[in-house]
Amino acid sequence: MATLDIHNPATGTLITTLDADSDASVAAKAAAARAAQPAWAALPMAERLAVMQRFRAALLAQIDTLAATMTQETGKPIALSRNEINGLLPRIDFFVEQAEDAVHDEHVFDGGGLHEQIAHVPLGLVLNISAWNYPYFVGCNVIVPALLTGNAVLYKPSEYATLTGLHITRLLHEAGVPPAVMQCLVGAGAVGAAALAQPINGVFFTGSHATGQKIAQAVAARLIKLQLELGGKDPTYVRADVDVRAAAESLADGAMYNTGQGCCSVERIYVHADVHDAFVQHFVDTVRGMKRGDPMDDSSYIGAITRAPQLQVLRAQVDDAVGRGARVLFGGQVLPGPGNWFEPTVLVDVNHDMQVMREESFGPIVGIQKVDSDDEALALMNDTRYGLTAGVYTRDEAKARELLARVNAGSVYWNCCDRVSPRLPWSGWGDSGIGLTLSRQGIQTFTRPKAWHLRAPA
C-alpha cells in the first residue's frame, strides 16, 4: 500500500506516516458518495443547517488541538492558525444565514395560465482539491456551501495539510454529515488524478496556475462544472497624500502575513516618488520588527516555508533581481536548517524585467518600485497575466475609486489589503482563475438552474 509521510516544515522531522488512497479506494469512495448524495439532498434544509451549526461549535471547542495540528504540518505560526479557525466561524455563519434564501425556487412569471419558475438543483458529486496555506478557509469555502446545497463531496486536502483535512472530515462526520457523503482522500498528485477520473459533476481547485491548467485539460471533454482559484501577483499603489507610516505598516502586514504564503498577499508595491524613501524606511522598520521563530510560540509572526522546493524559487527571484540592479534592504537569504526557513525580504530599485515583479513569489518577498504618477502606477499594476487583487492607498476616495475601476482584478481595496469577506465574491481574472467562491453567488455555484414552464389545463 502506498503511504504519505507528513513532515514538520519548521524542523524537518517526520510527524507521521499515513496510508494513502489507491486508484481502487478513490473509485470506491466516489461511488459511495454518489450513491449517498440523493438522500442527503432530500433532507430538509433545516437539518443540513443544524449540521453546520454543530460543526461550527466543534471547531470552537477543539480550536487548540486543531490549531496545533495545522501549525505542526504547515509551519504556520500558532497565533495565525487560531486566527484562521476563528475567522472561519463568521464564514460558516454567513453560509448558514444565506443558504436557504440563495437557493430557494424563484417564481419569475405568472399570467395567462402559465407559471415560470427557477429551481436551483445540486450539482451532485463535487470534487474539492484544496490548498495547504489556508486549509480551513479554502477547504470550507467549498465544503460548507456544497454540503448545504445538497451535494456530496470528494475532498482531497493538500498533502501538506492532510492531518488538518482529516480533522475537518472527522468534525463534519461527528456533526451529522453521513460518512459516505463527505469522503476524504489521502495522497499527493496521483490521488488527485485518480479523483479527476471519477464520474464527478464538478471540480473545485485551489492552487497553482500550472496545476489548474492540467486539471482543466483533464476534464475539458466532459463539460462539467470547473472552478479554479489560482495564483496572483497582487499589486498596491501608494499615492503621495497618504499617512506614510500607517500605509507602510498595513502593507508590511499584507506582504508578510502567513509568511507571504497567500494568493492575495501583497507582492509588489508602487510608491509615488514624493513619499517613496519615507515609505521604504517605515516598511523596512516594520518588517525588521516581525519576530521569526518557533511556530508553536505565540509570539512568532514569521513561520516556516511549508514546501521545501519553494526556497529555491524565492532564492532565484532574489538573485535575478539583484543581478538586474535591485537592492536588498532586508533579508534575502535561505536560512540554515533544520526546516524550511527564508528571511522576510524587501527589495527596491526593482522593475518589470525582474521575476520578482512578474512571477508569483508565494513567500515573504516584496518588491517596491518608485513611480512618478497615477498613470504610471496603473499601467504597471495591469502589466501582469494575473488578476486576483489590487489596492490603492490614498486619502482621496474619488481618486481611489477612479483608479480601482481601471485595475484588472477580481477584488480591489482602498486603504486595506489581504482581506476576504464572505459577503463578497472571491474570483480571479486572467491566470488567477475562473469561477468564484463566497457571497450568495458562491452558494449558488454548487447548483445548476432548472427552468420550469407550467401551464394549467384549460
C-alpha positions as CSV (number, residue, x, y, z in Angstrom):
1,M,0.0,0.0,0.0
2,A,1.3,3.5,-0.8
3,T,1.9,5.8,2.1
4,L,2.2,9.6,2.7
5,D,4.8,11.0,5.0
6,I,3.8,14.1,7.0
7,H,6.8,16.3,8.0
8,N,7.1,19.4,10.1
9,P,8.5,22.1,7.8
10,A,9.9,24.1,10.8
11,T,12.1,21.2,11.9
12,G,12.2,18.7,9.1
13,T,11.1,15.9,11.5
14,L,8.6,13.2,10.5
15,I,5.2,13.7,12.2
16,T,3.5,10.5,11.0
17,T,3.0,8.2,8.0
18,L,-0.5,7.7,6.6
19,D,-1.8,5.0,4.3
20,A,-2.6,6.7,1.0
21,D,-5.5,6.1,-1.2
22,S,-5.2,3.9,-4.2
23,D,-7.0,4.1,-7.6
24,A,-9.4,1.4,-6.3
25,S,-10.1,3.2,-3.0
26,V,-10.7,6.5,-4.7
27,A,-13.2,4.9,-7.1
28,A,-14.9,3.2,-4.1
29,K,-15.2,6.4,-2.2
30,A,-16.5,8.3,-5.2
31,A,-19.1,5.5,-5.9
32,A,-20.3,5.6,-2.2
33,A,-20.6,9.4,-2.3
34,R,-22.5,9.4,-5.5
35,A,-24.9,6.7,-4.2
36,A,-25.5,8.6,-0.9
37,Q,-26.0,12.1,-2.4
38,P,-29.7,11.9,-3.3
39,A,-30.7,11.0,0.3
40,W,-28.6,13.9,1.6
41,A,-30.2,16.3,-0.9
42,A,-33.6,15.1,0.1
43,L,-33.1,16.2,3.7
44,P,-34.9,19.4,4.7
45,M,-32.6,22.4,4.6
46,A,-33.1,22.9,8.3
47,E,-31.4,19.6,9.1
48,R,-28.4,20.4,6.9
49,L,-28.2,23.9,8.6
50,A,-28.2,22.3,12.0
51,V,-25.3,20.0,11.0
52,M,-23.2,23.0,10.0
53,Q,-24.0,24.8,13.3
54,R,-22.8,21.7,15.2
55,F,-19.6,21.7,13.0
56,R,-19.0,25.3,13.9
57,A,-19.4,24.6,17.6
58,A,-16.9,21.7,17.4
59,L,-14.3,23.9,15.7
60,L,-14.5,26.4,18.5
61,A,-14.5,23.7,21.2
62,Q,-11.4,22.0,19.7
63,I,-9.5,25.0,18.4
64,D,-6.3,24.5,20.4
65,T,-5.9,20.9,19.1
66,L,-6.9,21.9,15.5
67,A,-4.5,24.9,15.5
68,A,-1.6,22.9,16.9
69,T,-2.1,20.3,14.1
70,M,-2.1,22.9,11.4
71,T,1.0,24.6,12.8
72,Q,2.9,21.3,13.0
73,E,2.2,20.3,9.4
74,T,2.3,23.7,7.7
75,G,4.7,25.8,9.7
76,K,2.1,28.5,10.2
77,P,2.6,30.4,13.5
78,I,0.2,29.1,16.1
79,A,-1.4,32.5,16.6
80,L,-2.2,32.7,12.9
81,S,-3.6,29.1,13.0
82,R,-6.0,30.2,15.7
83,N,-6.8,33.3,13.7
84,E,-7.7,31.2,10.7
85,I,-10.1,28.9,12.6
86,N,-11.7,31.8,14.4
87,G,-12.0,33.6,11.1
88,L,-13.8,30.6,9.6
89,L,-16.7,30.9,12.1
90,P,-18.3,34.1,10.6
91,R,-18.0,32.5,7.1
92,I,-19.9,29.5,8.4
93,D,-22.5,31.9,9.9
94,F,-22.8,33.6,6.5
95,F,-23.4,30.4,4.7
96,V,-25.9,29.2,7.3
97,E,-27.8,32.5,7.2
98,Q,-27.9,32.8,3.4
99,A,-28.1,29.2,2.0
100,E,-31.8,28.7,2.1
101,D,-32.7,32.0,0.6
102,A,-29.9,31.8,-2.0
103,V,-31.2,28.5,-3.5
104,H,-35.0,28.8,-2.9
105,D,-37.2,28.5,-6.0
106,E,-37.6,31.8,-7.8
107,H,-41.1,32.4,-9.2
108,V,-40.5,34.8,-12.1
109,F,-43.8,34.9,-14.1
110,D,-47.4,34.1,-13.6
111,G,-50.1,35.0,-16.1
112,G,-52.4,33.7,-18.9
113,G,-52.4,30.3,-17.3
114,L,-48.6,30.0,-17.5
115,H,-46.3,29.9,-14.5
116,E,-42.5,30.1,-14.8
117,Q,-40.0,29.4,-12.0
118,I,-36.3,28.6,-11.5
119,A,-35.1,25.8,-9.3
120,H,-31.5,25.5,-8.0
121,V,-30.6,21.8,-8.2
122,P,-27.5,20.4,-6.5
123,L,-24.6,19.5,-9.0
124,G,-24.4,16.0,-7.4
125,L,-20.9,14.8,-6.6
126,V,-18.3,17.6,-6.4
127,L,-14.5,17.2,-6.1
128,N,-12.6,19.6,-4.0
129,I,-8.8,19.6,-4.5
130,S,-7.8,22.0,-1.8
131,A,-4.7,24.0,-0.7
132,W,-2.4,24.0,2.3
133,N,-1.8,27.7,3.0
134,Y,-5.3,28.4,4.5
135,P,-6.7,24.8,4.7
136,Y,-9.8,25.8,6.8
137,F,-10.7,28.8,4.7
138,V,-10.0,27.3,1.3
139,G,-11.5,23.9,2.1
140,C,-14.6,25.1,3.8
141,N,-15.3,27.8,1.2
142,V,-16.2,24.8,-0.9
143,I,-17.2,22.1,1.5
144,V,-19.7,24.0,3.6
145,P,-21.9,25.5,0.8
146,A,-21.6,22.3,-1.3
147,L,-23.0,20.3,1.6
148,L,-25.6,22.8,2.5
149,T,-26.9,22.8,-1.1
150,G,-27.3,19.0,-1.1
151,N,-24.1,17.8,-2.8
152,A,-21.8,15.0,-1.8
153,V,-18.1,16.0,-1.5
154,L,-15.0,14.1,-2.5
155,Y,-12.3,16.1,-0.7
156,K,-8.6,15.9,-1.3
157,P,-6.7,18.1,1.1
158,S,-3.2,19.1,0.1
159,E,-0.6,16.5,1.0
160,Y,1.0,19.4,3.1
161,A,-2.2,19.8,5.2
162,T,-3.6,16.3,5.2
163,L,-3.9,16.0,9.0
164,T,-6.0,19.2,9.0
165,G,-8.1,17.8,6.2
166,L,-8.8,14.7,8.2
167,H,-9.8,16.8,11.2
168,I,-12.3,18.7,9.0
169,T,-13.7,15.5,7.7
170,R,-14.0,14.0,11.2
171,L,-15.7,17.0,12.7
172,L,-18.3,17.1,9.8
173,H,-19.0,13.4,10.4
174,E,-19.4,13.9,14.1
175,A,-21.7,16.9,13.3
176,G,-24.0,14.6,11.3
177,V,-22.8,14.5,7.7
178,P,-23.1,10.8,6.7
179,P,-19.5,9.4,6.1
180,A,-20.4,8.4,2.6
181,V,-21.5,11.9,1.7
182,M,-18.2,13.5,2.9
183,Q,-15.2,11.5,1.7
184,C,-11.6,12.5,2.4
185,L,-8.8,11.3,0.1
186,V,-5.2,10.9,1.3
187,G,-2.3,11.3,-1.0
188,A,-0.4,13.5,-3.4
189,G,-0.8,14.3,-7.1
190,A,-1.6,10.7,-8.2
191,V,-4.6,10.6,-5.9
192,G,-5.9,13.9,-7.3
193,A,-5.5,12.5,-10.8
194,A,-7.5,9.4,-9.8
195,A,-10.2,11.5,-8.4
196,L,-10.5,13.6,-11.6
197,A,-11.1,10.3,-13.5
198,Q,-14.3,9.6,-11.5
199,P,-17.8,10.4,-12.7
200,I,-18.0,13.7,-10.9
201,N,-20.2,16.7,-11.6
202,G,-17.9,19.5,-10.7
203,V,-14.3,20.2,-9.8
204,F,-13.3,23.0,-7.4
205,F,-9.5,23.5,-7.2
206,T,-7.3,26.0,-5.3
207,G,-3.6,26.0,-6.1
208,S,-1.1,27.0,-8.7
209,H,-1.8,28.1,-12.3
210,A,0.2,25.2,-13.7
211,T,-1.8,22.6,-11.8
212,G,-5.0,24.4,-12.6
213,Q,-4.2,24.2,-16.3
214,K,-3.7,20.4,-16.0
215,I,-7.0,20.0,-14.2
216,A,-8.8,22.0,-16.9
217,Q,-7.3,19.9,-19.6
218,A,-8.2,16.6,-17.8
219,V,-11.9,17.4,-17.6
220,A,-12.4,19.6,-20.7
221,A,-14.0,16.9,-22.8
222,R,-16.6,16.1,-20.1
223,L,-18.1,19.6,-19.9
224,I,-18.6,19.5,-16.1
225,K,-18.5,22.5,-13.7
226,L,-15.0,23.7,-13.3
227,Q,-13.8,26.3,-10.9
228,L,-10.1,27.3,-10.5
229,E,-8.8,29.6,-7.8
230,L,-5.3,30.1,-8.8
231,G,-2.4,32.5,-8.0
232,G,-1.8,36.2,-8.0
233,K,0.9,38.8,-8.3
234,D,-1.1,41.3,-6.2
235,P,-0.1,45.0,-6.6
236,T,-0.8,48.1,-4.4
237,Y,-0.2,51.7,-5.3
238,V,0.7,54.2,-2.6
239,R,-0.1,57.8,-3.6
240,A,1.7,60.9,-2.3
241,D,-1.1,62.0,0.1
242,V,-1.0,59.0,2.4
243,D,-0.2,58.7,6.1
244,V,3.2,57.1,5.2
245,R,3.8,55.2,8.4
246,A,0.2,53.8,8.5
247,A,0.4,52.7,4.9
248,A,3.8,51.1,5.4
249,E,2.7,49.2,8.5
250,S,-0.5,48.0,6.8
251,L,1.2,46.8,3.6
252,A,4.1,45.1,5.5
253,D,1.5,43.0,7.3
254,G,-0.3,42.4,3.9
255,A,3.0,41.2,2.4
256,M,4.3,39.1,5.3
257,Y,1.2,37.7,7.0
258,N,1.3,33.9,6.9
259,T,5.0,34.2,5.8
260,G,3.8,35.6,2.5
261,Q,2.2,32.3,1.6
262,G,-1.1,33.6,0.3
263,C,-2.6,34.1,-3.1
264,C,-3.7,37.6,-2.1
265,S,-0.5,38.5,-0.2
266,V,0.8,41.9,-1.4
267,E,3.7,41.0,-3.7
268,R,4.5,44.3,-5.5
269,I,4.2,47.9,-4.3
270,Y,4.4,51.0,-6.4
271,V,5.1,54.2,-4.4
272,H,4.9,57.8,-5.6
273,A,8.4,59.3,-5.7
274,D,7.4,62.1,-3.3
275,V,6.9,59.6,-0.4
276,H,9.0,56.7,-1.6
277,D,12.0,57.0,0.6
278,A,10.0,57.6,3.8
279,F,7.6,54.7,3.0
280,V,10.5,52.3,2.4
281,Q,12.1,53.3,5.7
282,H,8.9,52.7,7.6
283,F,8.3,49.5,5.7
284,V,11.7,48.0,6.5
285,D,11.4,49.1,10.1
286,T,8.1,47.2,10.4
287,V,9.4,44.1,8.7
288,R,12.5,44.2,10.9
289,G,10.3,44.0,14.0
290,M,8.4,40.9,12.9
291,K,9.5,38.0,15.0
292,R,10.7,34.9,13.2
293,G,10.8,31.8,15.4
294,D,9.3,28.5,16.6
295,P,5.8,28.4,15.0
296,M,4.4,26.9,18.3
297,D,5.5,30.1,20.1
298,D,2.5,32.5,20.5
299,S,4.8,35.5,19.8
300,S,6.1,34.2,16.4
301,Y,4.8,36.1,13.4
302,I,7.1,34.7,10.6
303,G,6.9,30.9,10.3
304,A,8.5,28.2,8.1
305,I,8.1,27.8,4.4
306,T,5.7,24.9,4.0
307,R,7.1,23.4,0.8
308,A,10.9,22.9,0.7
309,P,11.1,23.4,-3.1
310,Q,9.8,27.0,-2.7
311,L,13.0,28.0,-1.0
312,Q,14.8,27.8,-4.3
313,V,12.1,29.7,-6.1
314,L,12.5,32.5,-3.6
315,R,16.3,32.4,-3.8
316,A,16.2,32.5,-7.6
317,Q,13.9,35.6,-7.6
318,V,16.2,37.4,-5.3
319,D,19.3,36.5,-7.3
320,D,17.6,37.5,-10.6
321,A,16.5,40.9,-9.1
322,V,20.0,41.7,-7.7
323,G,21.6,40.6,-10.9
324,R,19.4,43.1,-12.8
325,G,20.1,46.0,-10.4
326,A,17.8,45.7,-7.4
327,R,19.0,46.2,-3.9
328,V,18.1,44.0,-0.9
329,L,17.3,46.3,2.1
330,F,16.4,43.4,4.4
331,G,16.6,39.6,4.3
332,G,17.1,37.8,1.0
333,Q,18.6,34.6,2.3
334,V,17.7,30.9,2.8
335,L,18.3,30.3,6.5
336,P,20.3,27.2,7.6
337,G,18.2,24.2,8.7
338,P,16.7,22.3,10.2
339,G,13.5,23.0,8.5
340,N,12.5,25.4,5.6
341,W,13.2,29.0,6.5
342,F,13.5,32.1,4.4
343,E,14.2,35.6,5.7
344,P,11.5,38.3,5.1
345,T,12.9,40.2,2.2
346,V,12.4,43.7,0.9
347,L,13.8,44.7,-2.5
348,V,14.0,48.2,-4.0
349,D,15.2,49.6,-7.4
350,V,13.1,46.9,-9.0
351,N,11.4,46.9,-12.4
352,H,9.3,44.6,-14.6
353,D,12.3,43.0,-16.2
354,M,12.7,41.1,-12.9
355,Q,10.9,37.8,-12.0
356,V,10.1,39.2,-8.5
357,M,7.8,41.7,-10.1
358,R,6.2,39.4,-12.6
359,E,6.1,35.8,-11.3
360,E,4.3,34.7,-8.1
361,S,6.6,34.5,-5.2
362,F,4.4,32.8,-2.6
363,G,6.8,33.7,0.2
364,P,8.0,36.6,2.4
365,I,9.3,38.7,-0.5
366,V,8.1,42.0,-1.8
367,G,9.5,44.4,-4.4
368,I,8.9,48.2,-4.0
369,Q,9.1,50.3,-7.2
370,K,9.2,54.1,-7.4
371,V,6.7,55.8,-9.8
372,D,6.0,59.4,-10.8
373,S,2.3,59.4,-11.5
374,D,-1.0,57.7,-11.1
375,D,-1.0,56.6,-14.7
376,E,2.4,55.0,-14.5
377,A,1.3,53.1,-11.4
378,L,-1.9,51.9,-13.0
379,A,0.0,50.7,-16.1
380,L,2.4,48.7,-14.0
381,M,-0.4,47.3,-11.9
382,N,-2.1,46.0,-15.0
383,D,1.2,44.7,-16.5
384,T,0.6,41.1,-15.4
385,R,-1.0,37.9,-16.5
386,Y,-2.7,37.6,-13.1
387,G,-5.8,39.5,-11.8
388,L,-6.7,38.5,-8.3
389,T,-6.4,41.6,-6.0
390,A,-5.1,45.1,-6.2
391,G,-5.2,48.1,-3.9
392,V,-4.7,51.9,-3.7
393,Y,-3.7,53.8,-0.6
394,T,-4.7,57.4,-0.7
395,R,-6.8,60.0,1.3
396,D,-8.8,60.7,-1.8
397,E,-11.7,58.3,-2.1
398,A,-12.8,59.6,-5.5
399,K,-9.3,59.1,-6.9
400,A,-9.1,55.6,-5.4
401,R,-12.4,54.7,-7.0
402,E,-11.3,56.0,-10.3
403,L,-8.0,54.0,-10.3
404,L,-9.5,50.8,-8.9
405,A,-12.2,50.9,-11.5
406,R,-9.5,50.6,-14.2
407,V,-7.5,47.8,-12.5
408,N,-7.9,44.3,-13.9
409,A,-8.6,42.4,-10.7
410,G,-11.4,40.4,-9.1
411,S,-11.1,42.2,-5.7
412,V,-9.9,45.7,-5.1
413,Y,-9.0,47.5,-1.9
414,W,-8.9,51.1,-0.7
415,N,-6.6,51.7,2.2
416,C,-6.6,48.0,3.1
417,C,-5.2,44.7,1.7
418,D,-5.1,41.0,2.0
419,R,-8.6,40.6,3.3
420,V,-11.5,38.4,2.2
421,S,-15.2,38.9,3.1
422,P,-17.8,36.1,3.0
423,R,-20.3,38.7,1.7
424,L,-18.3,39.4,-1.4
425,P,-17.4,37.1,-4.3
426,W,-13.8,35.8,-4.4
427,S,-12.8,35.5,-8.0
428,G,-9.8,36.0,-10.3
429,W,-9.2,37.4,-13.7
430,G,-6.7,36.2,-16.3
431,D,-4.4,33.5,-15.0
432,S,-5.8,33.9,-11.5
433,G,-8.6,31.6,-12.3
434,I,-12.3,31.1,-13.3
435,G,-15.4,30.9,-11.2
436,L,-15.9,32.2,-7.7
437,T,-16.5,31.3,-4.0
438,L,-18.1,33.2,-1.2
439,S,-21.1,35.6,-1.4
440,R,-24.6,34.4,-2.4
441,Q,-23.2,33.6,-5.9
442,G,-20.7,31.4,-4.2
443,I,-23.5,29.4,-2.7
444,Q,-25.4,29.1,-6.0
445,T,-22.3,27.9,-7.8
446,F,-22.8,24.5,-6.3
447,T,-26.2,24.2,-8.0
448,R,-27.4,24.3,-11.6
449,P,-30.6,26.2,-12.6
450,K,-33.6,24.3,-13.8
451,A,-36.2,26.2,-15.7
452,W,-39.9,25.2,-15.1
453,H,-42.6,26.1,-17.6
454,L,-46.0,25.2,-16.1
455,R,-49.3,25.7,-17.9
456,A,-52.5,24.9,-16.2
457,P,-55.0,22.8,-18.2
458,A,-57.8,24.8,-20.0
